[in-house]
Amino acid sequence: RKEQPGKLNPAFISQYIELHYMENLYLDHMAEIFNTTPKYFSNYFKKAFGVNFVDYLNKVRLAHARELLRNTTLSVAEIGEKTGYLNASTFASTFKKYYGISPSDFRKQELGA
């Protein structure tokens, strides 16, 4: 079913992000999908979720990345790519910013190496 214009719905927004996190999502794109301006979407998002859009998106991406680091033998670069990061260094620095540890060190720690 199609959302009615102007009807921003947190459950629908989070579901959309969960289904599309691996794509190049950005504020303008989200605003377009939800028939609003980037500024309005950004303000609404912060009120509804308590964090800004980029933080939320990073948290979703990194949660998936952690699962892949734990449960696959994909390289760190491949995992970064699969979870929506444009390059391995952006992925690694974002991962470290949120978790205080590099993706490869996280994997070693999780595998008890």
VMD Tcl script that builds the backbone (N, CA, C; Angstrom):
set m [mol new atoms 339]
animate dup $m
set s [atomselect $m all]
$s set {name element resname resid chain x y z} {
  {N N ARG 1 A 0.848 -1.195 0.000}
  {CA C ARG 1 A 0.000 0.000 0.000}
  {C C ARG 1 A 0.881 1.241 0.000}
  {N N LYS 2 A 0.399 2.247 -0.662}
  {CA C LYS 2 A 1.179 3.481 -0.802}
  {C C LYS 2 A 0.843 4.432 0.349}
  {N N GLU 3 A 1.888 5.040 0.945}
  {CA C GLU 3 A 1.658 6.027 1.997}
  {C C GLU 3 A 0.986 7.252 1.385}
  {N N GLN 4 A 0.070 7.833 2.104}
  {CA C GLN 4 A -0.539 9.072 1.635}
  {C C GLN 4 A 0.476 10.202 1.803}
  {N N PRO 5 A 0.508 11.147 0.862}
  {CA C PRO 5 A 1.449 12.264 0.974}
  {C C PRO 5 A 1.286 12.977 2.313}
  {N N GLY 6 A 2.404 13.337 2.897}
  {CA C GLY 6 A 2.365 14.087 4.139}
  {C C GLY 6 A 2.115 13.239 5.383}
  {N N LYS 7 A 1.869 11.952 5.199}
  {CA C LYS 7 A 1.630 11.077 6.353}
  {C C LYS 7 A 2.925 10.370 6.722}
  {N N LEU 8 A 3.714 11.032 7.530}
  {CA C LEU 8 A 4.957 10.415 7.971}
  {C C LEU 8 A 4.640 9.434 9.094}
  {N N ASN 9 A 5.158 8.242 8.971}
  {CA C ASN 9 A 4.847 7.177 9.911}
  {C C ASN 9 A 6.158 6.533 10.361}
  {N N PRO 10 A 6.515 6.652 11.643}
  {CA C PRO 10 A 7.797 6.110 12.118}
  {C C PRO 10 A 7.988 4.625 11.795}
  {N N ALA 11 A 6.940 3.828 11.947}
  {CA C ALA 11 A 7.064 2.389 11.672}
  {C C ALA 11 A 7.393 2.159 10.195}
  {N N PHE 12 A 6.739 2.915 9.323}
  {CA C PHE 12 A 6.983 2.776 7.897}
  {C C PHE 12 A 8.393 3.259 7.536}
  {N N ILE 13 A 8.815 4.350 8.152}
  {CA C ILE 13 A 10.157 4.889 7.901}
  {C C ILE 13 A 11.217 3.881 8.334}
  {N N SER 14 A 11.078 3.321 9.543}
  {CA C SER 14 A 12.093 2.375 10.017}
  {C C SER 14 A 12.085 1.102 9.175}
  {N N GLN 15 A 10.911 0.675 8.737}
  {CA C GLN 15 A 10.818 -0.501 7.865}
  {C C GLN 15 A 11.507 -0.216 6.522}
  {N N TYR 16 A 11.272 0.967 5.985}
  {CA C TYR 16 A 11.903 1.338 4.716}
  {C C TYR 16 A 13.425 1.316 4.856}
  {N N ILE 17 A 13.941 1.888 5.937}
  {CA C ILE 17 A 15.396 1.915 6.160}
  {C C ILE 17 A 15.925 0.494 6.315}
  {N N GLU 18 A 15.214 -0.335 7.057}
  {CA C GLU 18 A 15.624 -1.724 7.276}
  {C C GLU 18 A 15.708 -2.485 5.943}
  {N N LEU 19 A 14.809 -2.187 5.026}
  {CA C LEU 19 A 14.788 -2.882 3.731}
  {C C LEU 19 A 15.779 -2.307 2.723}
  {N N HIS 20 A 16.200 -1.056 2.924}
  {CA C HIS 20 A 17.022 -0.375 1.917}
  {C C HIS 20 A 18.362 0.131 2.438}
  {N N TYR 21 A 18.737 -0.248 3.666}
  {CA C TYR 21 A 19.951 0.304 4.286}
  {C C TYR 21 A 21.198 0.117 3.437}
  {N N MET 22 A 21.223 -0.933 2.600}
  {CA C MET 22 A 22.423 -1.217 1.809}
  {C C MET 22 A 22.532 -0.308 0.582}
  {N N GLU 23 A 21.486 0.460 0.326}
  {CA C GLU 23 A 21.503 1.393 -0.807}
  {C C GLU 23 A 22.095 2.730 -0.347}
  {N N ASN 24 A 22.322 3.607 -1.314}
  {CA C ASN 24 A 22.875 4.916 -1.001}
  {C C ASN 24 A 21.742 5.838 -0.532}
  {N N LEU 25 A 21.310 5.654 0.716}
  {CA C LEU 25 A 20.215 6.468 1.254}
  {C C LEU 25 A 20.753 7.810 1.730}
  {N N TYR 26 A 20.079 8.848 1.385}
  {CA C TYR 26 A 20.459 10.167 1.884}
  {C C TYR 26 A 19.186 10.968 2.109}
  {N N LEU 27 A 19.333 12.023 2.854}
  {CA C LEU 27 A 18.188 12.805 3.308}
  {C C LEU 27 A 17.266 13.257 2.168}
  {N N ASP 28 A 17.834 13.783 1.091}
  {CA C ASP 28 A 17.011 14.262 -0.028}
  {C C ASP 28 A 16.153 13.137 -0.595}
  {N N HIS 29 A 16.742 11.963 -0.711}
  {CA C HIS 29 A 16.054 10.785 -1.235}
  {C C HIS 29 A 14.885 10.406 -0.318}
  {N N MET 30 A 15.143 10.393 0.991}
  {CA C MET 30 A 14.102 10.035 1.954}
  {C C MET 30 A 12.967 11.060 1.922}
  {N N ALA 31 A 13.331 12.317 1.865}
  {CA C ALA 31 A 12.312 13.376 1.820}
  {C C ALA 31 A 11.427 13.200 0.588}
  {N N GLU 32 A 12.046 12.857 -0.532}
  {CA C GLU 32 A 11.312 12.648 -1.780}
  {C C GLU 32 A 10.317 11.494 -1.638}
  {N N ILE 33 A 10.779 10.388 -1.066}
  {CA C ILE 33 A 9.926 9.216 -0.880}
  {C C ILE 33 A 8.721 9.543 -0.006}
  {N N PHE 34 A 8.945 10.346 1.011}
  {CA C PHE 34 A 7.878 10.658 1.955}
  {C C PHE 34 A 7.189 11.989 1.658}
  {N N ASN 35 A 7.387 12.476 0.426}
  {CA C ASN 35 A 6.691 13.678 -0.041}
  {C C ASN 35 A 6.826 14.872 0.891}
  {N N THR 36 A 8.072 15.168 1.259}
  {CA C THR 36 A 8.295 16.309 2.132}
  {C C THR 36 A 9.641 16.938 1.785}
  {N N THR 37 A 9.994 17.998 2.458}
  {CA C THR 37 A 11.292 18.628 2.203}
  {C C THR 37 A 12.351 17.949 3.076}
  {N N PRO 38 A 13.617 17.991 2.655}
  {CA C PRO 38 A 14.677 17.414 3.479}
  {C C PRO 38 A 14.695 17.996 4.894}
  {N N LYS 39 A 14.489 19.297 5.010}
  {CA C LYS 39 A 14.504 19.946 6.333}
  {C C LYS 39 A 13.362 19.417 7.204}
  {N N TYR 40 A 12.172 19.340 6.634}
  {CA C TYR 40 A 11.024 18.843 7.393}
  {C C TYR 40 A 11.240 17.386 7.794}
  {N N PHE 41 A 11.695 16.570 6.852}
  {CA C PHE 41 A 11.931 15.156 7.142}
  {C C PHE 41 A 12.964 15.012 8.259}
  {N N SER 42 A 14.034 15.768 8.163}
  {CA C SER 42 A 15.106 15.719 9.147}
  {C C SER 42 A 14.589 16.070 10.546}
  {N N ASN 43 A 13.820 17.145 10.654}
  {CA C ASN 43 A 13.259 17.563 11.943}
  {C C ASN 43 A 12.280 16.521 12.484}
  {N N TYR 44 A 11.414 16.020 11.598}
  {CA C TYR 44 A 10.447 14.997 11.993}
  {C C TYR 44 A 11.180 13.748 12.482}
  {N N PHE 45 A 12.195 13.336 11.735}
  {CA C PHE 45 A 12.946 12.128 12.062}
  {C C PHE 45 A 13.566 12.241 13.447}
  {N N LYS 46 A 14.192 13.369 13.705}
  {CA C LYS 46 A 14.858 13.582 14.997}
  {C C LYS 46 A 13.846 13.523 16.148}
  {N N LYS 47 A 12.670 14.126 15.929}
  {CA C LYS 47 A 11.619 14.082 16.955}
  {C C LYS 47 A 11.113 12.654 17.156}
  {N N ALA 48 A 10.885 11.943 16.067}
  {CA C ALA 48 A 10.293 10.606 16.143}
  {C C ALA 48 A 11.266 9.558 16.683}
  {N N PHE 49 A 12.541 9.666 16.325}
  {CA C PHE 49 A 13.500 8.611 16.660}
  {C C PHE 49 A 14.522 9.011 17.717}
  {N N GLY 50 A 14.593 10.293 18.037}
  {CA C GLY 50 A 15.514 10.749 19.068}
  {C C GLY 50 A 16.965 10.850 18.626}
  {N N VAL 51 A 17.231 10.526 17.379}
  {CA C VAL 51 A 18.573 10.684 16.792}
  {C C VAL 51 A 18.400 11.220 15.380}
  {N N ASN 52 A 19.478 11.746 14.808}
  {CA C ASN 52 A 19.324 12.230 13.435}
  {C C ASN 52 A 19.357 11.055 12.453}
  {N N PHE 53 A 18.940 11.332 11.228}
  {CA C PHE 53 A 18.811 10.300 10.201}
  {C C PHE 53 A 20.116 9.545 9.962}
  {N N VAL 54 A 21.223 10.273 9.855}
  {CA C VAL 54 A 22.516 9.632 9.568}
  {C C VAL 54 A 22.927 8.691 10.702}
  {N N ASP 55 A 22.740 9.121 11.941}
  {CA C ASP 55 A 23.057 8.260 13.089}
  {C C ASP 55 A 22.220 6.986 13.063}
  {N N TYR 56 A 20.941 7.152 12.805}
  {CA C TYR 56 A 20.031 6.008 12.772}
  {C C TYR 56 A 20.450 5.034 11.670}
  {N N LEU 57 A 20.695 5.585 10.490}
  {CA C LEU 57 A 21.101 4.763 9.345}
  {C C LEU 57 A 22.409 4.028 9.647}
  {N N ASN 58 A 23.366 4.720 10.231}
  {CA C ASN 58 A 24.632 4.071 10.603}
  {C C ASN 58 A 24.398 2.939 11.595}
  {N N LYS 59 A 23.528 3.152 12.575}
  {CA C LYS 59 A 23.259 2.108 13.566}
  {C C LYS 59 A 22.651 0.871 12.912}
  {N N VAL 60 A 21.731 1.077 11.983}
  {CA C VAL 60 A 21.128 -0.059 11.273}
  {C C VAL 60 A 22.193 -0.773 10.447}
  {N N ARG 61 A 22.963 -0.017 9.686}
  {CA C ARG 61 A 24.016 -0.619 8.848}
  {C C ARG 61 A 25.033 -1.383 9.693}
  {N N LEU 62 A 25.463 -0.774 10.791}
  {CA C LEU 62 A 26.500 -1.395 11.617}
  {C C LEU 62 A 25.985 -2.628 12.346}
  {N N ALA 63 A 24.721 -2.651 12.702}
  {CA C ALA 63 A 24.146 -3.854 13.321}
  {C C ALA 63 A 24.220 -5.015 12.328}
  {N N HIS 64 A 23.903 -4.750 11.078}
  {CA C HIS 64 A 24.002 -5.789 10.043}
  {C C HIS 64 A 25.462 -6.170 9.805}
  {N N ALA 65 A 26.332 -5.182 9.812}
  {CA C ALA 65 A 27.766 -5.442 9.610}
  {C C ALA 65 A 28.305 -6.343 10.714}
  {N N ARG 66 A 27.911 -6.098 11.952}
  {CA C ARG 66 A 28.369 -6.938 13.069}
  {C C ARG 66 A 27.946 -8.386 12.866}
  {N N GLU 67 A 26.720 -8.583 12.410}
  {CA C GLU 67 A 26.254 -9.951 12.138}
  {C C GLU 67 A 27.108 -10.617 11.062}
  {N N LEU 68 A 27.397 -9.860 10.001}
  {CA C LEU 68 A 28.215 -10.407 8.912}
  {C C LEU 68 A 29.638 -10.695 9.382}
  {N N LEU 69 A 30.180 -9.836 10.218}
  {CA C LEU 69 A 31.529 -10.062 10.751}
  {C C LEU 69 A 31.560 -11.329 11.601}
  {N N ARG 70 A 30.496 -11.551 12.357}
  {CA C ARG 70 A 30.403 -12.743 13.226}
  {C C ARG 70 A 30.188 -14.027 12.429}
  {N N ASN 71 A 29.346 -13.941 11.413}
  {CA C ASN 71 A 28.798 -15.159 10.810}
  {C C ASN 71 A 29.214 -15.449 9.373}
  {N N THR 72 A 30.118 -14.653 8.817}
  {CA C THR 72 A 30.567 -14.925 7.445}
  {C C THR 72 A 32.084 -14.797 7.377}
  {N N THR 73 A 32.629 -15.235 6.258}
  {CA C THR 73 A 34.066 -15.056 6.034}
  {C C THR 73 A 34.317 -13.935 5.018}
  {N N LEU 74 A 33.284 -13.140 4.746}
  {CA C LEU 74 A 33.454 -12.000 3.833}
  {C C LEU 74 A 34.527 -11.069 4.383}
  {N N SER 75 A 35.254 -10.426 3.486}
  {CA C SER 75 A 36.268 -9.469 3.933}
  {C C SER 75 A 35.583 -8.237 4.520}
  {N N VAL 76 A 36.334 -7.485 5.303}
  {CA C VAL 76 A 35.817 -6.250 5.895}
  {C C VAL 76 A 35.328 -5.317 4.779}
  {N N ALA 77 A 36.090 -5.225 3.687}
  {CA C ALA 77 A 35.694 -4.362 2.564}
  {C C ALA 77 A 34.367 -4.825 1.958}
  {N N GLU 78 A 34.200 -6.140 1.786}
  {CA C GLU 78 A 32.946 -6.670 1.224}
  {C C GLU 78 A 31.767 -6.386 2.150}
  {N N ILE 79 A 31.988 -6.532 3.438}
  {CA C ILE 79 A 30.922 -6.274 4.404}
  {C C ILE 79 A 30.537 -4.792 4.376}
  {N N GLY 80 A 31.532 -3.921 4.315}
  {CA C GLY 80 A 31.255 -2.491 4.202}
  {C C GLY 80 A 30.395 -2.190 2.992}
  {N N GLU 81 A 30.751 -2.801 1.870}
  {CA C GLU 81 A 30.012 -2.604 0.626}
  {C C GLU 81 A 28.578 -3.127 0.745}
  {N N LYS 82 A 28.425 -4.309 1.289}
  {CA C LYS 82 A 27.107 -4.941 1.440}
  {C C LYS 82 A 26.196 -4.178 2.390}
  {N N THR 83 A 26.774 -3.411 3.294}
  {CA C THR 83 A 25.951 -2.697 4.271}
  {C C THR 83 A 25.795 -1.212 3.929}
  {N N GLY 84 A 26.167 -0.838 2.703}
  {CA C GLY 84 A 25.834 0.497 2.224}
  {C C GLY 84 A 26.930 1.539 2.308}
  {N N TYR 85 A 28.144 1.138 2.681}
  {CA C TYR 85 A 29.235 2.111 2.729}
  {C C TYR 85 A 29.934 2.168 1.379}
  {N N LEU 86 A 30.299 3.370 0.978}
  {CA C LEU 86 A 30.865 3.559 -0.357}
  {C C LEU 86 A 32.278 3.016 -0.479}
  {N N ASN 87 A 33.015 2.962 0.635}
  {CA C ASN 87 A 34.345 2.365 0.587}
  {C C ASN 87 A 34.725 1.795 1.942}
  {N N ALA 88 A 35.759 0.971 1.939}
  {CA C ALA 88 A 36.163 0.251 3.145}
  {C C ALA 88 A 36.627 1.195 4.251}
  {N N SER 89 A 37.288 2.288 3.884}
  {CA C SER 89 A 37.800 3.175 4.931}
  {C C SER 89 A 36.667 3.926 5.633}
  {N N THR 90 A 35.637 4.318 4.891}
  {CA C THR 90 A 34.476 4.954 5.518}
  {C C THR 90 A 33.802 3.962 6.462}
  {N N PHE 91 A 33.647 2.728 6.000}
  {CA C PHE 91 A 33.051 1.690 6.838}
  {C C PHE 91 A 33.867 1.496 8.122}
  {N N ALA 92 A 35.170 1.315 7.965}
  {CA C ALA 92 A 36.043 1.052 9.121}
  {C C ALA 92 A 36.027 2.218 10.110}
  {N N SER 93 A 36.112 3.444 9.603}
  {CA C SER 93 A 36.147 4.593 10.525}
  {C C SER 93 A 34.793 4.791 11.212}
  {N N THR 94 A 33.692 4.547 10.494}
  {CA C THR 94 A 32.366 4.671 11.101}
  {C C THR 94 A 32.175 3.583 12.158}
  {N N PHE 95 A 32.579 2.367 11.846}
  {CA C PHE 95 A 32.470 1.248 12.787}
  {C C PHE 95 A 33.231 1.582 14.071}
  {N N LYS 96 A 34.452 2.076 13.895}
  {CA C LYS 96 A 35.299 2.402 15.049}
  {C C LYS 96 A 34.707 3.548 15.870}
  {N N LYS 97 A 34.122 4.526 15.185}
  {CA C LYS 97 A 33.504 5.667 15.872}
  {C C LYS 97 A 32.367 5.188 16.784}
  {N N TYR 98 A 31.551 4.255 16.311}
  {CA C TYR 98 A 30.399 3.792 17.079}
  {C C TYR 98 A 30.756 2.736 18.124}
  {N N TYR 99 A 31.730 1.892 17.828}
  {CA C TYR 99 A 32.021 0.766 18.725}
  {C C TYR 99 A 33.384 0.831 19.397}
  {N N GLY 100 A 34.223 1.802 19.005}
  {CA C GLY 100 A 35.520 1.962 19.641}
  {C C GLY 100 A 36.523 0.873 19.291}
  {N N ILE 101 A 36.248 0.141 18.220}
  {CA C ILE 101 A 37.107 -0.971 17.809}
  {C C ILE 101 A 36.974 -1.129 16.291}
  {N N SER 102 A 38.031 -1.550 15.625}
  {CA C SER 102 A 37.948 -1.709 14.167}
  {C C SER 102 A 37.140 -2.961 13.831}
  {N N PRO 103 A 36.573 -3.021 12.621}
  {CA C PRO 103 A 35.802 -4.215 12.238}
  {C C PRO 103 A 36.631 -5.502 12.327}
  {N N SER 104 A 37.890 -5.436 11.915}
  {CA C SER 104 A 38.697 -6.660 11.959}
  {C C SER 104 A 39.010 -7.072 13.394}
  {N N ASP 105 A 39.255 -6.099 14.279}
  {CA C ASP 105 A 39.473 -6.426 15.690}
  {C C ASP 105 A 38.186 -6.962 16.334}
  {N N PHE 106 A 37.045 -6.392 15.934}
  {CA C PHE 106 A 35.760 -6.881 16.431}
  {C C PHE 106 A 35.589 -8.362 16.057}
  {N N ARG 107 A 35.888 -8.672 14.814}
  {CA C ARG 107 A 35.748 -10.053 14.338}
  {C C ARG 107 A 36.663 -10.983 15.144}
  {N N LYS 108 A 37.917 -10.579 15.327}
  {CA C LYS 108 A 38.864 -11.404 16.101}
  {C C LYS 108 A 38.335 -11.622 17.515}
  {N N GLN 109 A 37.848 -10.552 18.114}
  {CA C GLN 109 A 37.308 -10.618 19.474}
  {C C GLN 109 A 36.109 -11.571 19.546}
  {N N GLU 110 A 35.204 -11.449 18.575}
  {CA C GLU 110 A 34.009 -12.279 18.558}
  {C C GLU 110 A 34.340 -13.762 18.334}
  {N N LEU 111 A 35.360 -14.002 17.540}
  {CA C LEU 111 A 35.744 -15.393 17.241}
  {C C LEU 111 A 36.723 -15.949 18.275}
  {N N GLY 112 A 37.014 -15.134 19.267}
  {CA C GLY 112 A 37.861 -15.571 20.360}
  {C C GLY 112 A 39.296 -15.805 19.953}
  {N N ALA 113 A 39.731 -15.098 18.910}
  {CA C ALA 113 A 41.111 -15.293 18.425}
  {C C ALA 113 A 42.087 -14.438 19.199}
}
mol reanalyze $m
mol bondsrecalc $m
mol representation Tube
mol addrep $m
